[in-house]
Amino acid sequence: MSYVKAMKWNRRHVKGTRQPVIMSTGSGFWPAHAWLEREWWTYLERCKAQGIEPMECEQYYRSQLR
């Protein structure tokens, strides 16, 4: 359910449920755009130039944290 639909539903069902509407902002891995530009895309270019298979984005990110 989108945010807009949830808010409309809440207005129509005032005496319905009083449970909070919990919206998922997208669980999973969401790197910052700045990191993608500086690190990830340059890494992909290096891998392509060397002809090697790159890691997954999340795996590469986690390897940079260590």
TIRO-2110 file (N, C-alpha, C; in Angstrom, 1 decimal):
// TIRO-2110
0.9, -1.2, 0.0, N, 1, A
0.0, 0.0, 0.0, CA, 1, A
0.9, 1.2, 0.0, C, 1, A
0.6, 2.2, -0.9, N, 2, A
1.4, 3.4, -0.9, CA, 2, A
1.1, 4.3, 0.2, C, 2, A
1.9, 5.3, 0.4, N, 3, A
1.7, 6.2, 1.5, CA, 3, A
0.4, 7.0, 1.3, C, 3, A
0.1, 7.4, 0.1, N, 4, A
-1.1, 8.2, -0.2, CA, 4, A
-2.3, 7.3, 0.1, C, 4, A
-2.3, 6.1, -0.4, N, 5, A
-3.5, 5.2, -0.1, CA, 5, A
-3.6, 5.0, 1.4, C, 5, A
-2.6, 4.8, 2.1, N, 6, A
-2.6, 4.6, 3.6, CA, 6, A
-3.3, 5.8, 4.3, C, 6, A
-2.9, 7.0, 3.9, N, 7, A
-3.4, 8.2, 4.5, CA, 7, A
-4.9, 8.3, 4.1, C, 7, A
-5.3, 8.0, 2.9, N, 8, A
-6.8, 8.1, 2.5, CA, 8, A
-7.5, 7.0, 3.3, C, 8, A
-7.0, 5.8, 3.5, N, 9, A
-7.6, 4.8, 4.2, CA, 9, A
-7.8, 5.2, 5.7, C, 9, A
-6.8, 5.9, 6.2, N, 10, A
-6.9, 6.3, 7.6, CA, 10, A
-8.0, 7.4, 7.8, C, 10, A
-8.2, 8.2, 6.8, N, 11, A
-9.2, 9.2, 7.0, CA, 11, A
-10.6, 8.6, 6.9, C, 11, A
-10.8, 7.6, 6.1, N, 12, A
-12.1, 7.0, 5.9, CA, 12, A
-12.5, 6.0, 7.0, C, 12, A
-11.5, 5.5, 7.7, N, 13, A
-11.7, 4.5, 8.8, CA, 13, A
-11.2, 5.1, 10.1, C, 13, A
-11.8, 6.3, 10.4, N, 14, A
-11.4, 7.0, 11.6, CA, 14, A
-11.6, 6.1, 12.9, C, 14, A
-12.7, 5.4, 13.0, N, 15, A
-13.0, 4.6, 14.2, CA, 15, A
-12.5, 3.2, 14.0, C, 15, A
-11.9, 2.9, 12.9, N, 16, A
-11.4, 1.5, 12.6, CA, 16, A
-10.2, 1.2, 13.5, C, 16, A
-9.2, 0.8, 13.0, N, 17, A
-8.0, 0.4, 13.8, CA, 17, A
-7.2, 1.6, 14.2, C, 17, A
-6.7, 1.5, 15.3, N, 18, A
-5.8, 2.6, 15.8, CA, 18, A
-4.3, 2.1, 15.8, C, 18, A
-4.1, 1.1, 15.0, N, 19, A
-2.8, 0.6, 14.8, CA, 19, A
-2.0, 1.6, 14.0, C, 19, A
-0.7, 1.8, 14.3, N, 20, A
0.0, 2.7, 13.5, CA, 20, A
0.3, 2.1, 12.1, C, 20, A
0.3, 2.9, 11.1, N, 21, A
0.6, 2.5, 9.7, CA, 21, A
2.1, 2.5, 9.6, C, 21, A
2.7, 1.4, 9.5, N, 22, A
4.2, 1.3, 9.4, CA, 22, A
4.6, 1.1, 8.0, C, 22, A
5.3, 2.0, 7.4, N, 23, A
5.6, 2.0, 6.0, CA, 23, A
7.1, 1.6, 5.9, C, 23, A
7.4, 0.6, 5.0, N, 24, A
8.7, 0.2, 4.8, CA, 24, A
9.3, 1.1, 3.8, C, 24, A
10.5, 1.7, 4.1, N, 25, A
11.2, 2.6, 3.2, CA, 25, A
12.0, 1.8, 2.2, C, 25, A
11.9, 0.5, 2.2, N, 26, A
12.7, -0.3, 1.3, CA, 26, A
13.8, -1.0, 2.1, C, 26, A
13.5, -2.1, 2.6, N, 27, A
14.5, -2.8, 3.4, CA, 27, A
15.5, -3.4, 2.5, C, 27, A
16.7, -3.5, 3.0, N, 28, A
17.7, -4.1, 2.2, CA, 28, A
18.9, -3.1, 2.1, C, 28, A
19.7, -3.2, 1.1, N, 29, A
20.9, -2.4, 1.0, CA, 29, A
20.7, -1.2, 0.1, C, 29, A
20.9, 0.0, 0.6, N, 30, A
20.7, 1.2, -0.1, CA, 30, A
21.9, 2.1, 0.1, C, 30, A
22.9, 2.0, -0.7, N, 31, A
24.1, 2.9, -0.6, CA, 31, A
23.8, 4.3, -1.0, C, 31, A
24.6, 5.2, -0.5, N, 32, A
24.5, 6.6, -0.8, CA, 32, A
25.0, 6.8, -2.3, C, 32, A
24.4, 7.8, -2.9, N, 33, A
24.7, 8.1, -4.3, CA, 33, A
26.2, 8.6, -4.4, C, 33, A
26.6, 9.3, -3.4, N, 34, A
28.0, 9.8, -3.4, CA, 34, A
29.0, 8.6, -3.4, C, 34, A
28.7, 7.6, -2.5, N, 35, A
29.5, 6.4, -2.5, CA, 35, A
29.5, 5.7, -3.8, C, 35, A
28.3, 5.6, -4.4, N, 36, A
28.2, 4.9, -5.7, CA, 36, A
29.1, 5.6, -6.8, C, 36, A
29.1, 6.9, -6.8, N, 37, A
29.9, 7.7, -7.7, CA, 37, A
31.4, 7.5, -7.5, C, 37, A
31.8, 7.7, -6.2, N, 38, A
33.2, 7.6, -5.8, CA, 38, A
33.8, 6.2, -5.9, C, 38, A
33.1, 5.3, -5.3, N, 39, A
33.7, 4.0, -5.1, CA, 39, A
33.2, 2.9, -6.1, C, 39, A
31.9, 2.7, -6.1, N, 40, A
31.3, 1.6, -6.9, CA, 40, A
31.6, 1.6, -8.4, C, 40, A
31.2, 2.8, -9.0, N, 41, A
31.3, 2.9, -10.4, CA, 41, A
32.8, 2.9, -10.9, C, 41, A
33.7, 3.5, -10.1, N, 42, A
35.1, 3.4, -10.4, CA, 42, A
35.6, 2.0, -10.3, C, 42, A
35.1, 1.2, -9.3, N, 43, A
35.5, -0.2, -9.1, CA, 43, A
35.0, -1.0, -10.3, C, 43, A
33.8, -0.7, -10.8, N, 44, A
33.2, -1.5, -11.9, CA, 44, A
34.1, -1.2, -13.2, C, 44, A
34.5, 0.1, -13.4, N, 45, A
35.3, 0.4, -14.5, CA, 45, A
36.7, -0.3, -14.5, C, 45, A
37.3, -0.4, -13.3, N, 46, A
38.5, -1.0, -13.1, CA, 46, A
38.4, -2.5, -13.4, C, 46, A
37.3, -3.1, -13.0, N, 47, A
37.1, -4.6, -13.2, CA, 47, A
36.9, -4.8, -14.7, C, 47, A
36.1, -4.0, -15.3, N, 48, A
35.9, -4.1, -16.8, CA, 48, A
37.2, -4.0, -17.6, C, 48, A
38.0, -3.0, -17.2, N, 49, A
39.3, -2.8, -17.9, CA, 49, A
40.2, -4.0, -17.7, C, 49, A
40.2, -4.6, -16.5, N, 50, A
41.1, -5.8, -16.2, CA, 50, A
40.5, -7.1, -16.7, C, 50, A
39.2, -7.0, -17.0, N, 51, A
38.5, -8.2, -17.5, CA, 51, A
38.2, -9.2, -16.4, C, 51, A
38.0, -8.8, -15.2, N, 52, A
37.6, -9.7, -14.1, CA, 52, A
36.1, -9.5, -13.7, C, 52, A
35.6, -10.5, -13.1, N, 53, A
34.2, -10.4, -12.6, CA, 53, A
34.1, -9.6, -11.3, C, 53, A
33.3, -8.5, -11.3, N, 54, A
33.2, -7.7, -10.1, CA, 54, A
32.3, -8.4, -9.0, C, 54, A
32.5, -8.0, -7.8, N, 55, A
31.7, -8.4, -6.6, CA, 55, A
30.3, -7.8, -6.7, C, 55, A
29.4, -8.3, -5.9, N, 56, A
28.1, -7.7, -5.8, CA, 56, A
28.3, -6.3, -5.0, C, 56, A
27.4, -5.4, -5.3, N, 57, A
27.6, -4.1, -4.7, CA, 57, A
27.7, -4.1, -3.1, C, 57, A
26.8, -4.9, -2.5, N, 58, A
26.7, -4.9, -1.0, CA, 58, A
28.0, -5.6, -0.5, C, 58, A
28.4, -6.6, -1.2, N, 59, A
29.7, -7.3, -0.8, CA, 59, A
30.9, -6.4, -0.9, C, 59, A
31.0, -5.6, -1.9, N, 60, A
32.1, -4.7, -2.1, CA, 60, A
32.0, -3.6, -1.0, C, 60, A
30.8, -3.1, -0.7, N, 61, A
30.6, -2.1, 0.3, CA, 61, A
31.1, -2.6, 1.7, C, 61, A
30.7, -3.8, 2.0, N, 62, A
31.1, -4.4, 3.3, CA, 62, A
32.6, -4.7, 3.4, C, 62, A
33.2, -5.0, 2.2, N, 63, A
34.7, -5.2, 2.2, CA, 63, A
35.4, -3.9, 2.4, C, 63, A
34.8, -2.8, 2.0, N, 64, A
35.5, -1.5, 2.2, CA, 64, A
35.4, -1.1, 3.7, C, 64, A
34.5, -1.6, 4.5, N, 65, A
34.3, -1.2, 5.9, CA, 65, A
35.4, -1.8, 6.8, C, 65, A
36.0, -2.9, 6.3, N, 66, A
37.0, -3.6, 7.2, CA, 66, A
38.3, -3.0, 7.1, C, 66, A
END
